[in-house]
């Protein structure tokens, strides 16, 4: 089965264990990219997992300090 290369906002939030607004804040800050497929918004899975690997402290700060 092929590896998933694009995630929905909800999937990204589930991986980060955060809210949808946290994902949108990361997009706005340029921490992760987004792209549209018609009306659907997707984020590259590589961006989501890269932040988990090296910059988890920034995810916490984006989420207002909540874990």
C-alpha positions in Angstrom: 0.0 0.0 0.0 1.4 3.4 -0.9 2.5 5.8 1.8 0.1 8.7 2.4 1.7 11.9 1.1 -1.1 14.4 1.8 -3.2 14.8 5.0 -6.4 16.6 5.8 -6.3 19.3 8.4 -8.1 16.9 10.8 -5.6 14.1 10.2 -2.7 16.5 10.9 -4.3 17.7 14.1 -4.8 14.1 15.2 -1.1 13.3 14.6 0.0 16.4 16.5 -2.7 15.8 19.1 -3.8 19.4 18.8 -6.8 21.4 17.5 -7.5 22.4 13.9 -6.7 26.1 14.7 -3.2 25.0 15.8 -2.7 23.5 12.3 -4.0 26.6 10.6 -1.7 28.7 12.8 1.3 26.6 11.7 0.3 27.1 8.1 0.0 30.9 8.6 3.4 31.0 10.2 4.9 29.0 7.3 5.8 26.0 9.5 3.8 23.7 7.2 2.6 24.2 3.6 -0.9 23.7 2.3 -2.4 23.1 -1.1 -5.9 22.9 -2.5 -7.4 20.1 -4.5 -10.6 21.8 -5.7 -12.2 23.0 -2.4 -10.2 20.5 -0.3 -7.3 21.7 1.8 -4.4 19.3 2.2 -1.0 19.5 3.9 2.1 17.5 3.0 2.6 14.6 5.4 6.3 15.2 5.3 5.8 18.7 6.8 3.7 17.4 9.6 6.1 14.6 10.5 9.2 16.8 10.2 7.8 19.1 12.9 7.2 16.2 15.2 10.8 15.0 14.7 12.7 18.2 15.3 10.5 21.1 16.5 7.9 19.6 18.9 8.4 22.6 21.3 7.0 24.9 18.6 3.9 22.8 18.3 3.3 23.3 22.0 3.8 27.1 21.7 1.4 27.2 18.7 -1.2 25.4 20.9 -1.0 28.1 23.5 1.3 26.1 25.8 -1.2 23.3 26.3 -0.2 19.6 25.9 
